[in-house]
Amino acid sequence: MNRSKKWLCMLVLASFFLTGILPVFADEIDDARNQLQEVGKAIDSQQGKLSSVKKQEQSIMGQIQGIEKNIITRENEIKTLEDRIEYLLTNIAATEEKITAAQADLNDKNGLLEDRLVYIHEKGDLTYLEVLLSATDLKDFLTRYDLLKMIIDEDISLIDSINLQKADLVSKKCDLEVQKNELLQAQKNEKTKREELDSQKQDKKKVLTSVQQEKAQYEKALAELEQTSKELETLIRRIQAGT
């Protein structure tokens, strides 16, 4: 009889204990499950945002690839300009050498012509006439005449040659100026293309930095939410095990 009363008392106490404790465990589980559900929704939302930013990243990367192709094109154009500039410099140097040589030859011929003109000026036409009149006979006269004519023709030829060289020199100088202007324009174009290239590189860097930062933020937030979800699942299992 005493043993029966003892068991009865224990059952009453256990019933009283469970009646008070079980609702507490149930509330904790419900609360944890609600939190887990909210975290799950947040994870879904964050995954959606991450998926969206990844698509944006792919789109921007496509734009970046386009920029990189454009950069390669620009670099090829710059290389072409550099080759052209090098060619122009070589051509200009060669032209200047020719001009120097032509000027030296022109100076020599100018010297000869000046000497001859000075002689004619000092002696005058009388010198030629004296040469002809001093002939001993007709044959000698004709010989002297031919010689004088040859000298005069040489003078004329020399003058024509000098004029041609002057014209050629002027033409070469004009060509040189044209080449110099072309060189300056090529250098200007190169500078512009280099500035465009630098600008594109900066744009690329900014776009990459922006996308990487945004993606990193979403990934960090998602990792934190997933960690919270795991902790809540562990808590629920512990509460259930405690019941």
LOZAPA-953940 format. One line per 3 residues: for each residue x negated, y, z negated of N, C-alpha, C. Coordinates in nm, 3 decimals. Each point is the difference from the previous one (the first is absolute). Layout:
<zazas>
X:Y:Z:X:Y:Z:X:Y:Z ~ ... .
</zazas>
This chain:
<zazas>
-0.083:-0.121:0.000:0.083:0.121:0.000:-0.086:0.125:0.000 ~ -0.101:-0.002:-0.084:-0.092:0.115:-0.005:-0.072:0.017:0.133 ~ -0.035:-0.116:0.060:-0.071:0.008:0.130:0.091:0.060:0.105 .
0.126:-0.032:0.000:0.095:0.054:0.098:0.015:0.150:-0.017 ~ 0.004:0.043:-0.125:0.012:0.145:-0.025:-0.124:0.074:0.048 ~ -0.114:-0.066:-0.019:-0.126:0.063:0.042:-0.002:0.021:0.151 .
0.036:-0.101:0.076:0.004:0.013:0.146:0.103:0.102:0.044 ~ 0.109:0.004:-0.072:0.105:0.096:0.034:-0.050:0.143:-0.018 ~ -0.074:0.019:-0.110:-0.056:0.134:-0.025:-0.100:0.038:0.109 .
-0.080:-0.093:0.043:-0.100:0.027:0.104:0.067:0.035:0.133 ~ 0.107:-0.072:0.030:0.073:0.029:0.123:0.062:0.138:-0.003 ~ 0.052:0.035:-0.116:0.061:0.133:-0.014:-0.104:0.109:0.018 .
-0.117:-0.020:-0.065:-0.107:0.098:0.011:-0.052:0.012:0.144 ~ -0.018:-0.116:0.066:-0.048:0.001:0.139:0.099:0.070:0.091 ~ 0.128:-0.028:-0.025:0.104:0.063:0.081:-0.001:0.151:-0.019 .
-0.018:0.039:-0.125:-0.005:0.144:-0.029:-0.122:0.065:0.066 ~ -0.112:-0.071:-0.006:-0.125:0.053:0.057:0.010:0.014:0.152 ~ 0.048:-0.105:0.064:0.012:0.002:0.146:0.103:0.103:0.047 .
0.104:0.014:-0.079:0.104:0.098:0.035:-0.056:0.142:0.002 ~ -0.096:0.026:-0.085:-0.059:0.134:-0.005:-0.114:0.019:0.100 ~ -0.077:-0.105:0.027:-0.120:0.012:0.083:0.030:-0.011:0.149 .
0.087:-0.094:0.037:0.025:-0.025:0.143:0.045:0.123:0.076 ~ 0.088:0.081:-0.054:0.039:0.121:0.074:-0.118:0.093:0.026 ~ -0.095:0.005:-0.096:-0.117:0.084:0.018:-0.084:-0.048:0.118 .
-0.025:-0.132:0.005:-0.075:-0.059:0.111:0.072:0.022:0.133 ~ 0.130:-0.014:-0.003:0.079:0.017:0.122:-0.011:0.143:0.052 ~ 0.005:0.097:-0.092:-0.012:0.140:0.041:-0.137:0.028:0.060 .
-0.104:-0.055:-0.062:-0.135:0.021:0.050:-0.017:-0.060:0.140 ~ 0.056:-0.118:0.020:-0.009:-0.065:0.131:0.075:0.081:0.105 ~ 0.121:0.044:-0.037:0.078:0.081:0.095:-0.073:0.128:0.037 .
-0.057:0.063:-0.105:-0.073:0.125:0.025:-0.121:-0.024:0.092 ~ -0.073:-0.109:-0.028:-0.118:-0.032:0.081:0.041:-0.034:0.143 ~ 0.111:-0.073:0.014:0.047:-0.036:0.133:0.046:0.124:0.078 .
0.067:0.092:-0.072:0.041:0.125:0.066:-0.122:0.079:0.049 ~ -0.100:0.006:-0.090:-0.123:0.069:0.040:-0.066:-0.068:0.119 ~ -0.001:-0.135:-0.004:-0.059:-0.076:0.110:0.074:0.027:0.130 .
0.132:0.011:-0.011:0.079:0.028:0.119:-0.031:0.139:0.057 ~ -0.011:0.097:-0.091:-0.033:0.136:0.044:-0.140:0.006:0.063 ~ -0.093:-0.073:-0.064:-0.135:-0.004:0.055:0.001:-0.066:0.137 .
0.081:-0.105:0.015:0.011:-0.068:0.130:0.051:0.095:0.108 ~ 0.100:0.083:-0.038:0.050:0.099:0.096:-0.109:0.101:0.036 ~ -0.074:0.041:-0.103:-0.109:0.096:0.025:-0.107:-0.061:0.090 .
-0.026:-0.131:-0.021:-0.098:-0.069:0.085:0.047:-0.003:0.145 ~ 0.130:-0.033:0.017:0.055:-0.002:0.136:-0.012:0.137:0.067 ~ 0.034:0.104:-0.079:-0.008:0.136:0.052:-0.144:0.036:0.036 .
-0.093:-0.037:-0.089:-0.140:0.033:0.023:-0.055:-0.076:0.120 ~ 0.042:-0.127:0.014:-0.043:-0.079:0.115:0.051:0.061:0.130 ~ 0.123:0.053:-0.006:0.055:0.067:0.118:-0.081:0.124:0.036 .
-0.036:0.077:-0.103:-0.082:0.119:0.025:-0.137:-0.038:0.054 ~ -0.057:-0.107:-0.058:-0.132:-0.045:0.044:0.006:-0.048:0.145 ~ 0.108:-0.072:0.032:0.017:-0.047:0.137:0.012:0.118:0.097 .
0.073:0.103:-0.045:0.018:0.119:0.083:-0.132:0.072:0.022 ~ -0.078:0.014:-0.107:-0.126:0.072:0.013:-0.101:-0.081:0.082 ~ 0.012:-0.134:-0.005:-0.087:-0.083:0.084:0.032:0.020:0.148 .
0.131:0.011:0.030:0.039:0.028:0.138:-0.052:0.137:0.043 ~ 0.011:0.095:-0.094:-0.053:0.133:0.029:-0.150:-0.007:0.023 ~ -0.066:-0.083:-0.082:-0.145:-0.016:0.014:-0.035:-0.056:0.137 .
0.077:-0.101:0.043:-0.025:-0.060:0.131:0.018:0.104:0.111 ~ 0.105:0.082:-0.016:0.025:0.104:0.100:-0.115:0.100:0.005 ~ -0.044:0.041:-0.119:-0.109:0.098:-0.007:-0.130:-0.061:0.052 .
-0.021:-0.129:-0.033:-0.120:-0.067:0.050:0.000:-0.006:0.152 ~ 0.121:-0.016:0.057:0.010:0.004:0.146:-0.040:0.136:0.054 ~ 0.045:0.105:-0.072:-0.039:0.135:0.039:-0.151:0.019:-0.014 .
-0.054:-0.057:-0.107:-0.144:0.010:-0.023:-0.077:-0.069:0.112 ~ 0.050:-0.117:0.042:-0.065:-0.070:0.111:0.002:0.086:0.126 ~ 0.112:0.071:0.019:0.007:0.091:0.114:-0.103:0.112:-0.011 .
-0.015:0.051:-0.123:-0.100:0.105:-0.024:-0.139:-0.054:0.026 ~ -0.025:-0.124:-0.046:-0.133:-0.060:0.019:-0.030:-0.018:0.149 ~ 0.101:-0.040:0.076:-0.021:-0.012:0.145:-0.031:0.137:0.060 .
0.072:0.100:-0.049:-0.024:0.135:0.048:-0.139:0.047:-0.038 ~ -0.043:-0.039:-0.121:-0.135:0.036:-0.045:-0.104:-0.062:0.094 ~ 0.021:-0.128:0.035:-0.094:-0.067:0.091:-0.004:0.072:0.134 .
0.119:0.040:0.048:0.006:0.074:0.126:-0.076:0.131:-0.010 ~ 0.021:0.070:-0.112:-0.070:0.127:-0.021:-0.151:-0.021:-0.004 ~ -0.042:-0.105:-0.070:-0.143:-0.027:-0.010:-0.060:-0.030:0.137 .
0.075:-0.073:0.082:-0.048:-0.027:0.136:-0.010:0.129:0.082 ~ 0.100:0.088:-0.020:-0.004:0.127:0.071:-0.118:0.085:-0.046 ~ -0.023:-0.002:-0.132:-0.114:0.075:-0.054:-0.131:-0.055:0.056 .
-0.009:-0.133:0.008:-0.121:-0.062:0.056:-0.019:0.043:0.145 ~ 0.110:0.004:0.075:-0.007:0.044:0.139:-0.048:0.145:0.008 ~ 0.052:0.083:-0.090:-0.042:0.140:-0.003:-0.148:0.013:-0.034 .
-0.044:-0.079:-0.096:-0.141:0.003:-0.039:-0.090:-0.041:0.117 ~ 0.043:-0.102:0.074:-0.076:-0.042:0.118:-0.003:0.112:0.104 ~ 0.115:0.065:0.017:0.008:0.109:0.097:-0.090:0.117:-0.042 .
0.001:0.030:-0.129:-0.084:0.108:-0.051:-0.148:-0.033:0.022 ~ -0.036:-0.125:-0.027:-0.139:-0.041:0.020:-0.039:0.013:0.148 ~ 0.092:-0.039:0.087:-0.025:0.012:0.145:-0.018:0.147:0.039 .
0.087:0.085:-0.054:-0.008:0.142:0.032:-0.131:0.061:-0.049 ~ -0.041:-0.038:-0.119:-0.126:0.052:-0.053:-0.118:-0.040:0.088 ~ 0.002:-0.127:0.044:-0.107:-0.047:0.089:0.003:0.075:0.133 .
0.120:0.017:0.053:0.016:0.070:0.128:-0.040:0.147:-0.012 ~ 0.036:0.061:-0.112:-0.036:0.140:-0.021:-0.151:0.016:-0.009 ~ -0.064:-0.091:-0.072:-0.146:0.006:-0.013:-0.067:-0.014:0.137 .
0.051:-0.094:0.082:-0.056:-0.019:0.134:0.023:0.123:0.087 ~ 0.118:0.058:-0.011:0.031:0.120:0.079:-0.088:0.117:-0.040 ~ -0.023:0.014:-0.130:-0.087:0.108:-0.047:-0.143:-0.018:0.050 .
-0.046:-0.125:0.007:-0.134:-0.025:0.055:-0.006:0.040:0.147 ~ 0.105:-0.033:0.074:0.003:0.037:0.142:0.004:0.152:0.017 ~ 0.075:0.064:-0.087:0.008:0.146:0.007:-0.135:0.063:-0.029 .
-0.068:-0.055:-0.100:-0.134:0.050:-0.035:-0.096:-0.015:0.118 ~ 0.005:-0.119:0.064:-0.088:-0.025:0.115:0.035:0.092:0.117 ~ 0.130:0.017:0.025:0.043:0.086:0.110:-0.039:0.145:-0.026 .
0.012:0.041:-0.125:-0.037:0.137:-0.035:-0.150:0.024:0.020 ~ -0.081:-0.101:-0.037:-0.145:0.013:0.020:-0.034:0.011:0.148 ~ 0.065:-0.084:0.083:-0.024:0.005:0.145:0.047:0.133:0.057 .
0.113:0.046:-0.051:0.054:0.127:0.046:-0.094:0.115:-0.036 ~ -0.056:-0.005:-0.118:-0.095:0.103:-0.042:-0.124:0.002:0.091 ~ -0.047:-0.121:0.036:-0.117:-0.008:0.089:0.030:0.063:0.135 .
0.114:-0.036:0.057:0.035:0.053:0.132:0.029:0.149:-0.006 ~ 0.059:0.042:-0.110:0.021:0.144:-0.018:-0.133:0.074:-0.002 ~ -0.099:-0.062:-0.064:-0.133:0.061:-0.006:-0.061:0.014:0.138 .
0.010:-0.107:0.081:-0.054:0.005:0.136:0.071:0.105:0.084 ~ 0.130:0.004:-0.011:0.077:0.097:0.078:-0.033:0.143:-0.042 ~ -0.011:0.020:-0.129:-0.034:0.134:-0.049:-0.137:0.044:0.052 .
-0.095:-0.092:-0.001:-0.134:0.034:0.052:0.007:0.039:0.147 ~ 0.075:-0.076:0.076:0.010:0.028:0.143:0.073:0.131:0.025 ~ 0.106:0.024:-0.077:0.075:0.124:0.017:-0.085:0.122:-0.037 .
-0.079:-0.017:-0.106:-0.090:0.110:-0.040:-0.099:0.030:0.112 ~ -0.053:-0.104:0.061:-0.098:0.017:0.109:0.064:0.073:0.117 ~ 0.121:-0.044:0.036:0.069:0.063:0.113:0.032:0.145:-0.032 .
0.042:0.023:-0.124:0.033:0.137:-0.040:-0.122:0.091:0.008 ~ -0.113:-0.054:-0.042:-0.123:0.081:0.000:-0.051:0.023:0.142 ~ 0.005:-0.102:0.082:-0.055:0.011:0.136:0.102:0.051:0.101 .
0.127:-0.036:-0.029:0.106:0.045:0.088:0.004:-0.079:0.130 ~ 0.096:0.037:0.086:0.014:-0.069:0.128:-0.119:0.026:0.091 ~ -0.076:0.105:-0.030:-0.117:0.033:0.081:-0.098:-0.115:0.005 .
-0.008:-0.076:-0.107:-0.092:-0.114:-0.006:0.035:-0.100:0.108 ~ 0.129:-0.032:0.013:0.042:-0.096:0.103:-0.026:0.057:0.139 ~ 0.028:0.130:0.016:-0.022:0.062:0.131:-0.148:0.002:0.036 .
-0.084:0.029:-0.096:-0.145:0.001:0.024:-0.049:-0.137:0.041 ~ 0.058:-0.101:-0.063:-0.040:-0.137:0.034:0.033:-0.029:0.146 ~ 0.117:0.045:0.045:0.041:-0.027:0.137:-0.083:0.083:0.099 .
-0.020:0.127:-0.031:-0.072:0.088:0.092:-0.148:-0.032:0.011 ~ -0.051:-0.067:-0.100:-0.143:-0.034:0.004:-0.027:-0.126:0.082 ~ 0.105:-0.050:0.066:-0.018:-0.120:0.084:-0.085:0.035:0.122 .
-0.084:-0.090:0.041:-0.093:0.022:0.112:0.065:-0.025:0.134 ~ 0.099:-0.087:0.001:0.071:-0.030:0.125:0.141:-0.046:-0.034 ~ 0.074:-0.034:0.105:0.139:-0.041:-0.019:0.011:-0.128:-0.081 .
-0.088:-0.094:0.028:0.004:-0.126:-0.073:-0.026:0.024:-0.148 ~ -0.098:0.086:-0.027:-0.031:0.030:-0.140:0.117:0.074:-0.065 ~ 0.065:0.084:0.080:0.116:0.075:-0.051:0.113:-0.096:-0.040 .
0.027:-0.095:0.092:0.107:-0.097:-0.028:-0.034:-0.088:-0.120 ~ -0.128:-0.035:-0.008:-0.042:-0.082:-0.115:0.021:0.076:-0.131 ~ -0.042:0.128:0.004:0.017:0.081:-0.120:0.149:0.019:-0.033 .
0.078:0.016:0.106:0.144:0.019:-0.020:0.063:-0.125:-0.064 ~ -0.039:-0.117:0.049:0.052:-0.124:-0.056:-0.039:-0.016:-0.147 ~ -0.122:0.038:-0.030:-0.046:-0.011:-0.139:0.079:0.093:-0.092 .
0.019:0.124:0.050:0.077:0.096:-0.080:0.145:-0.046:-0.018 ~ 0.055:-0.055:0.110:0.138:-0.050:-0.008:0.011:-0.114:-0.100 ~ -0.102:-0.086:0.000:0.000:-0.113:-0.093:-0.007:0.050:-0.145 .
-0.080:0.104:-0.020:-0.011:0.057:-0.136:0.133:0.060:-0.043 ~ 0.062:0.074:0.094:0.130:0.060:-0.031:0.104:-0.108:-0.028 ~ 0.000:-0.106:0.084:0.094:-0.110:-0.022:-0.023:-0.066:-0.135 .
-0.126:-0.014:-0.039:-0.031:-0.059:-0.130:0.051:0.089:-0.114 ~ -0.014:0.132:0.022:0.053:0.092:-0.100:0.151:-0.016:-0.015 ~ 0.066:-0.007:0.116:0.146:-0.017:-0.003:0.038:-0.133:-0.065 .
-0.074:-0.105:0.038:0.026:-0.132:-0.056:-0.023:-0.001:-0.151 ~ -0.105:0.069:-0.043:-0.030:0.007:-0.142:0.112:0.072:-0.076 ~ 0.047:0.109:0.061:0.110:0.074:-0.062:0.126:-0.086:-0.009 .
0.031:-0.070:0.110:0.116:-0.089:0.000:-0.015:-0.110:-0.106 ~ -0.121:-0.055:-0.009:-0.025:-0.106:-0.097:0.020:0.050:-0.143 ~ -0.049:0.123:-0.024:0.016:0.057:-0.134:0.148:0.023:-0.031 .
0.072:0.050:0.099:0.144:0.023:-0.021:0.074:-0.130:-0.027 ~ -0.037:-0.104:0.075:0.063:-0.130:-0.022:-0.032:-0.054:-0.139 ~ -0.125:0.016:-0.041:-0.037:-0.047:-0.134:0.071:0.079:-0.108 .
0.017:0.131:0.027:0.074:0.080:-0.097:0.144:-0.047:-0.011 ~ 0.060:-0.026:0.116:0.139:-0.048:0.000:0.011:-0.135:-0.069 ~ -0.098:-0.087:0.028:0.000:-0.132:-0.063:-0.018:0.013:-0.151 .
-0.085:0.094:-0.039:-0.024:0.021:-0.142:0.127:0.050:-0.070 ~ 0.069:0.092:0.065:0.125:0.052:-0.055:0.103:-0.112:-0.011 ~ 0.006:-0.084:0.104:0.094:-0.112:-0.001:-0.030:-0.098:-0.113 .
-0.128:-0.028:-0.019:-0.039:-0.092:-0.108:0.031:0.059:-0.137 ~ -0.019:0.133:-0.011:0.034:0.064:-0.126:0.150:-0.008:-0.027 ~ 0.079:0.019:0.106:0.146:-0.012:-0.015:0.039:-0.142:-0.041 .
-0.063:-0.098:0.065:0.027:-0.140:-0.036:-0.036:-0.025:-0.146 ~ -0.111:0.059:-0.042:-0.043:-0.018:-0.138:0.102:0.060:-0.097 ~ 0.052:0.117:0.035:0.099:0.063:-0.086:0.128:-0.084:-0.006 .
0.039:-0.054:0.115:0.118:-0.087:0.004:-0.020:-0.122:-0.089 ~ -0.118:-0.060:0.010:-0.029:-0.117:-0.082:-0.004:0.035:-0.148 ~ -0.054:0.118:-0.031:-0.002:0.042:-0.140:0.141:0.019:-0.054 .
0.085:0.064:0.082:0.139:0.019:-0.040:0.072:-0.133:-0.018 ~ -0.031:-0.093:0.090:0.059:-0.133:-0.011:-0.046:-0.068:-0.129 ~ -0.128:0.019:-0.032:-0.054:-0.056:-0.123:0.068:0.059:-0.123 .
0.018:0.132:0.000:0.066:0.066:-0.112:0.144:-0.048:-0.016 ~ 0.070:-0.017:0.113:0.137:-0.048:-0.005:0.005:-0.144:-0.050 ~ -0.096:-0.081:0.045:-0.006:-0.139:-0.045:-0.026:-0.006:-0.151 .
-0.089:0.087:-0.047:-0.027:0.005:-0.144:0.123:0.043:-0.078 ~ 0.074:0.096:0.055:0.123:0.046:-0.064:0.102:-0.113:-0.006 ~ 0.014:-0.073:0.111:0.092:-0.114:0.003:-0.039:-0.106:-0.101 .
-0.131:-0.024:-0.009:-0.049:-0.099:-0.095:0.035:0.041:-0.143 ~ -0.021:0.127:-0.031:0.030:0.050:-0.134:0.148:-0.017:-0.032 ~ 0.085:0.034:0.097:0.145:-0.013:-0.019:0.039:-0.145:-0.024 .
-0.056:-0.089:0.081:0.034:-0.142:-0.014:-0.052:-0.056:-0.132 ~ -0.117:0.047:-0.043:-0.053:-0.045:-0.129:0.090:0.049:-0.115 ~ 0.049:0.123:0.011:0.090:0.053:-0.102:0.130:-0.080:-0.004 .
0.052:-0.035:0.117:0.120:-0.082:0.006:-0.026:-0.137:-0.061 ~ -0.118:-0.055:0.029:-0.037:-0.130:-0.054:-0.008:0.005:-0.152 ~ -0.063:0.102:-0.052:-0.011:0.016:-0.146:0.137:0.016:-0.064 .
0.087:0.077:0.066:0.135:0.022:-0.052:0.078:-0.131:-0.003 ~ -0.014:-0.081:0.104:0.069:-0.128:0.004:-0.051:-0.094:-0.108 ~ -0.130:0.004:-0.024:-0.056:-0.084:-0.106:0.054:0.042:-0.137 .
0.012:0.131:-0.022:0.053:0.050:-0.126:0.147:-0.040:-0.017 ~ 0.077:0.012:0.108:0.141:-0.042:-0.005:0.011:-0.148:-0.033 ~ -0.086:-0.078:0.062:0.000:-0.144:-0.026:-0.029:-0.028:-0.146 .
-0.098:0.069:-0.055:-0.039:-0.020:-0.140:0.115:0.037:-0.094 ~ 0.067:0.112:0.028:0.111:0.043:-0.084:0.116:-0.099:0.004 ~ 0.032:-0.047:0.120:0.110:-0.096:0.015:-0.031:-0.129:-0.074 .
-0.121:-0.051:0.017:-0.039:-0.123:-0.068:0.005:0.016:-0.151 ~ -0.051:0.111:-0.050:-0.001:0.025:-0.144:0.141:0.007:-0.055 ~ 0.088:0.070:0.069:0.139:0.015:-0.045:0.071:-0.135:-0.004 .
-0.015:-0.078:0.105:0.066:-0.131:0.006:-0.054:-0.094:-0.106 ~ -0.131:-0.001:-0.015:-0.061:-0.090:-0.099:0.041:0.036:-0.142 ~ 0.010:0.128:-0.029:0.043:0.043:-0.133:0.144:-0.040:-0.027 .
0.087:0.024:0.096:0.141:-0.036:-0.017:0.018:-0.150:-0.013 ~ -0.070:-0.075:0.081:0.008:-0.146:-0.007:-0.051:-0.051:-0.133 ~ -0.110:0.057:-0.047:-0.058:-0.042:-0.128:0.097:0.028:-0.115 .
0.071:0.112:0.005:0.097:0.033:-0.105:0.114:-0.101:-0.003 ~ 0.052:-0.035:0.116:0.108:-0.098:0.006:-0.048:-0.137:-0.048 ~ -0.119:-0.039:0.040:-0.053:-0.130:-0.042:-0.023:-0.004:-0.151 .
-0.047:0.110:-0.056:-0.022:0.006:-0.144:0.132:-0.008:-0.075 ~ 0.099:0.075:0.046:0.132:-0.003:-0.064:0.062:-0.138:0.011 ~ -0.014:-0.065:0.115:0.056:-0.134:0.019:-0.069:-0.101:-0.092 .
-0.131:0.011:-0.012:-0.074:-0.091:-0.088:0.043:0.017:-0.145 ~ 0.024:0.124:-0.043:0.045:0.025:-0.137:0.139:-0.058:-0.023 ~ 0.088:0.016:0.096:0.135:-0.056:-0.012:-0.003:-0.152:-0.004 .
-0.082:-0.061:0.083:-0.012:-0.146:0.000:-0.056:-0.051:-0.132 ~ -0.094:0.075:-0.057:-0.054:-0.038:-0.130:0.107:0.011:-0.108 ~ 0.080:0.106:0.006:0.110:0.017:-0.095:0.100:-0.114:0.013 .
0.029:-0.039:0.123:0.093:-0.111:0.024:-0.052:-0.129:-0.062 ~ -0.128:-0.027:0.016:-0.059:-0.121:-0.059:0.008:0.004:-0.152 ~ -0.025:0.117:-0.058:0.005:0.013:-0.146:0.141:-0.022:-0.052 .
0.100:0.052:0.071:0.140:-0.020:-0.040:0.039:-0.147:0.011 ~ -0.043:-0.066:0.105:0.029:-0.143:0.016:-0.062:-0.080:-0.114 ~ -0.122:0.036:-0.036:-0.067:-0.067:-0.112:0.075:0.025:-0.130 .
0.048:0.124:-0.021:0.075:0.034:-0.120:0.129:-0.081:-0.009 ~ 0.069:-0.010:0.113:0.126:-0.077:0.002:-0.026:-0.146:-0.035 ~ -0.105:-0.057:0.057:-0.032:-0.140:-0.031:-0.033:-0.018:-0.148 .
-0.071:0.096:-0.057:-0.035:-0.010:-0.143:0.125:0.009:-0.088 ~ 0.091:0.093:0.037:0.123:0.013:-0.079:0.082:-0.128:0.009 ~ 0.009:-0.053:0.123:0.075:-0.124:0.018:-0.064:-0.116:-0.076 .
-0.132:-0.004:0.000:-0.070:-0.105:-0.074:0.021:0.016:-0.149 ~ 0.014:0.126:-0.046:0.020:0.025:-0.142:0.138:-0.039:-0.047 ~ 0.096:-0.003:0.092:0.136:-0.040:-0.038:0.008:-0.149:-0.018 .
</zazas>
